[in-house]
Structure formats: structure tokens, C-alpha cells
Amino acid sequence: MASVHGGPVAGLAAQLVLLLVLSGTVGLGATGWLLGVAYGLVTAVALARGLAGHEMPGLGAANRVTLTRAVLVGGVTALAAGGWAGPTGRVLLSLTGVALALDALDGWVARRTGTVSALGGRFDMEVDAFLLLVLSILVARWAGAWVLLIGAARYLFVLAGWLRPWMRRTLPARPWRKVVTATQGVVLTANVVPRGPRWVLVLALTVAWGMLAESFGRDVWWLWVRREPLGDPALEGVPAAMAPNDA
């Protein structure tokens, strides 16, 4: 049991250390602390349950990389409560940049070490999705509420899966999803602090949104043509929006 829960506990400890560092440098308000701690706790509990459910002896190298990304996303979440101006914005963008850079590493490590797993893919996916949600909230402050559709897409898909059982079927791996997710992260990060003509920035966001809509639309179509009657065992499970990214 200790080996299973050691990773999540270490992740929570790292999250608290990062929050302390951020508080002592650029500063964190009460809301930032609340969001950062809540995020760390939820991540630790969810990861511990995932490890137990998959009967894994520990995190493994690839999931440790993903956990590092998750801690950085927790820092971004805490900083987002204070906006993006001045030193806070620069640190927020720096943490986001490192988290995005590491996104290409966890899957590579998993393949090289032969530790590709459903839990690793799900963990990677959830970290990606939450980062996109936070970034979309920041960008929506100047670009408009429509940008929130980028960050909410994953969660709307999950909700649809609970309402329509045929959408719970596990989707096949598709590398294009990883490209689309990375594009959303880069475009949103570049637009947290708007620089340049507004029409150029909005165009970039629109193209990113279009790529996301195409990717989700293709997945929904794949599920639709393979839909089964309610109660089919093949449909049991958790909705698989943006299926495991080969992590």
C-alpha cells in the first residue's frame, strides 16, 4: 500500500512546495492558495485511486513525468487567480511553457520503458484538459466567452458520455489528437497576454478551435456509427474523450 500511495503523496508535497515558492516570490492571494491546494488534493486522491484500481505497484518513470506536469499546472492554476500582469504573468507563462514541453516526454518515456498503460494515458489526458481549461479562462477575459469552448470541450464530451451510453466506447489511439491538444496549448499560451493585431490573435484562436471541433467531431462520428443498444457490455466504462495519447 505504501508503494502505491507514495507517488500521489510526493506529488501533493511537491505541489505545496511550489505554492510556497510562488507565494514567496510573485505572491499568492487567498484564492490562489485555495485553488492550488484544492487542485493538489484532488490530483493526489484521483491518482491514488487510479493506481489502486489498476493494481499498479507504483507510478513508473513516465507517470512521474506526468505528475511533474500536473504540479506545474497546479502552479499555473494558483497564479491564474491573480491575473497575468507583471511578474505573475511571466512566471505563469514560464510554468505553462515547461508543462507543454514535458507533454512530449511522458509518452516517449512510456514507450521506451515498455510501461504504456491505460492509467498513464488517462492521467496525461486529464492534465492536458485541465491546463487547457485554465488557459481558456484567462484568454476569454479579453477574447470573449466563446474561447471557453476550447477548455470545456473535454468535459462536455464526458458529460455527453454519461447521457448517451454509446459514447462510452473506448476510442482507438489517433496521433492527431496529440497534435491538436498541443496546438491548443501553444495557441492559448501565446494569447494569454495579447500582443499584436486583435484580428490575428482571434484568427489563431479560431483555427485552433476549428481543429479541436474537427477532432472531436471525428470521434463522435466514429462512436455514432458503432453505437450499440443500451446495456451492451462493450459500452461500459468511462467516457473516453480524447482517448489515451499513447502515454
C-alpha positions in Angstrom: 0.0 0.0 0.0 2.8 2.4 0.8 4.4 2.0 -2.6 1.0 2.7 -4.3 0.3 5.9 -2.4 3.9 7.2 -2.3 3.7 8.8 -5.7 0.5 10.8 -5.0 1.7 11.9 -1.6 5.0 13.0 -3.1 3.1 14.9 -5.8 1.0 16.7 -3.2 4.1 17.6 -1.2 5.7 19.0 -4.4 2.6 21.0 -5.1 2.7 22.6 -1.6 6.4 23.4 -2.0 5.7 25.1 -5.4 2.9 27.1 -3.9 5.2 28.2 -1.1 7.9 29.3 -3.6 5.3 31.2 -5.7 4.0 32.8 -2.6 7.4 34.0 -1.5 8.3 35.3 -5.0 5.5 36.7 -7.0 2.9 36.3 -4.3 -0.3 34.3 -4.0 -3.6 35.6 -2.6 -6.1 33.6 -0.6 -7.9 32.5 -3.7 -4.7 31.3 -5.3 -3.8 29.3 -2.3 -7.3 27.8 -2.1 -7.3 26.8 -5.8 -3.7 25.5 -5.7 -4.2 23.3 -2.6 -7.6 22.1 -3.8 -6.1 21.1 -7.1 -3.2 19.3 -5.4 -5.6 17.3 -3.1 -7.9 16.3 -6.0 -5.0 15.2 -8.1 -3.4 13.2 -5.3 -6.7 11.4 -4.4 -7.6 10.7 -8.1 -4.1 9.4 -8.8 -4.1 7.2 -5.7 -7.5 5.7 -6.7 -6.3 5.1 -10.2 -3.2 3.3 -9.1 -5.3 1.1 -6.7 -7.9 0.5 -9.4 -5.3 -0.6 -11.9 -3.4 -2.6 -9.3 -0.1 -0.9 -10.2 2.8 -1.2 -7.8 3.9 2.4 -8.3 4.0 5.3 -10.7 6.8 4.4 -13.0 9.1 6.8 -14.8 6.5 8.1 -17.4 3.8 8.8 -14.8 6.4 10.7 -12.7 6.9 13.0 -15.7 3.2 13.5 -16.0 3.0 14.1 -12.2 5.6 16.8 -12.6 3.5 18.4 -15.3 0.5 18.1 -13.0 2.3 20.0 -10.3 3.3 22.8 -12.7 -0.4 23.0 -13.8 -1.3 23.4 -10.2 1.1 26.4 -10.0 -0.5 27.9 -13.2 -3.9 27.4 -11.6 -2.9 29.2 -8.4 -1.3 32.1 -10.4 -4.3 32.4 -12.7 -6.4 33.7 -9.8 -4.2 36.8 -9.7 -4.3 37.5 -13.5 -1.4 37.7 -15.9 0.1 41.2 -15.4 3.7 41.8 -14.5 5.9 39.2 -12.8 3.0 36.9 -12.1 2.2 36.7 -15.8 5.8 35.9 -16.7 6.0 33.1 -14.1 2.6 31.8 -15.2 3.8 31.6 -18.8 7.1 30.1 -17.8 5.4 27.3 -15.9 3.0 26.7 -18.8 5.8 26.5 -21.3 7.6 23.9 -19.3 4.4 21.9 -18.8 3.8 21.9 -22.5 7.4 20.9 -23.3 7.2 18.0 -20.9 4.0 16.8 -22.6 6.0 15.2 -25.4 8.3 13.4 -22.9 6.0 11.2 -20.8 4.7 9.3 -23.8 8.2 8.8 -25.1 9.4 7.6 -21.8 6.5 5.2 -21.5 7.2 3.7 -24.9 11.0 3.4 -24.3 10.5 1.7 -20.9 7.6 -0.5 -22.0 5.3 1.0 -19.5 2.5 2.2 -21.7 -0.8 1.9 -19.7 -4.4 3.0 -19.7 -3.8 4.9 -16.4 -0.8 6.7 -17.9 -2.9 7.8 -20.9 -5.8 8.9 -18.8 -3.5 10.8 -16.4 -1.8 12.6 -19.3 -5.1 13.4 -20.9 -6.6 14.9 -17.7 -3.6 17.1 -17.0 -3.8 18.4 -20.6 -7.5 19.0 -20.4 -7.3 20.9 -17.1 -4.4 23.1 -18.4 -6.4 24.0 -21.5 -9.4 24.9 -19.3 -7.3 27.3 -17.1 -5.7 28.9 -20.2 -9.0 29.3 -21.9 -10.4 31.1 -18.9 -7.5 33.5 -19.0 -7.8 34.1 -22.7 -11.6 34.5 -22.5 -11.0 37.6 -20.4 -10.1 39.6 -23.5 -11.2 37.4 -26.4 -14.7 36.6 -25.3 -16.6 33.7 -23.7 -16.5 31.6 -26.9 -12.9 30.7 -26.1 -14.1 28.7 -23.1 -15.4 26.1 -25.6 -11.8 25.1 -26.1 -11.2 24.4 -22.4 -14.7 22.9 -21.9 -14.6 20.5 -24.8 -13.2 17.5 -22.9 -15.7 18.0 -20.0 -18.7 18.4 -22.4 -17.7 15.2 -24.1 -17.6 13.4 -20.7 -21.0 14.8 -19.8 -22.4 13.6 -23.2 -21.0 10.1 -22.4 -22.9 9.9 -19.2 -26.1 11.0 -21.0 -25.5 8.8 -24.1 -24.0 5.4 -23.2 -23.0 4.7 -26.8 -20.4 7.5 -26.4 -18.6 5.5 -23.7 -16.9 3.1 -26.1 -13.1 3.3 -25.9 -11.8 5.2 -28.8 -8.8 3.9 -30.9 -5.5 5.7 -30.5 -5.0 8.5 -33.0 -1.8 10.6 -33.0 -3.7 13.6 -34.5 -5.3 14.1 -31.1 -1.9 14.8 -29.6 -1.2 17.3 -32.3 -4.5 19.0 -31.8 -4.0 19.2 -28.0 -0.5 20.6 -28.3 -1.8 23.2 -30.8 -4.5 24.3 -28.3 -1.9 24.7 -25.6 0.5 26.7 -27.7 -2.1 29.0 -29.2 -3.8 29.6 -25.8 -0.5 30.3 -24.1 0.5 32.7 -26.8 -2.7 34.6 -26.3 -2.8 34.8 -22.5 -1.1 38.2 -22.9 -2.5 39.6 -26.1 0.2 41.1 -28.4 -0.3 42.2 -32.0 -3.4 42.9 -34.1 -6.5 41.6 -32.5 -7.8 40.1 -35.7 -4.6 38.0 -36.0 -5.0 36.7 -32.4 -8.7 35.9 -32.9 -7.9 34.1 -36.2 -5.3 31.9 -34.5 -7.8 31.0 -31.8 -10.5 30.3 -34.4 -8.2 28.0 -36.3 -7.3 26.2 -33.0 -11.0 25.9 -32.1 -11.7 24.5 -35.6 -9.0 21.8 -35.2 -10.5 20.8 -31.9 -14.0 20.7 -33.3 -12.8 18.5 -36.2 -11.0 16.1 -33.9 -14.0 15.7 -31.5 -16.4 15.6 -34.4 -14.5 12.7 -36.0 -14.5 10.8 -32.7 -18.3 11.4 -32.2 -18.9 10.1 -35.8 -16.7 7.0 -35.1 -18.8 6.3 -32.0 -22.1 7.0 -33.7 -21.6 4.5 -36.5 -20.6 1.9 -33.9 -23.3 2.6 -31.4 -24.8 -0.4 -29.6 -28.1 -0.9 -27.8 -28.2 0.2 -24.2 -26.8 -2.4 -21.8 -24.2 -3.8 -24.2 -21.1 -4.7 -22.1 -18.8 -3.1 -24.7 -20.2 0.3 -23.7 -19.5 0.0 -20.0 -16.8 2.3 -18.6 -15.7 5.9 -18.5 -16.3 8.2 -21.5 -13.1 8.4 -23.5 -12.9 11.8 -25.0 -9.5 12.5 -26.5 -8.6 8.8 -25.9 -5.2 7.9 -24.3 -2.5 9.8 -26.1 -0.2 6.8 -26.3 1.3 7.7 -22.9 
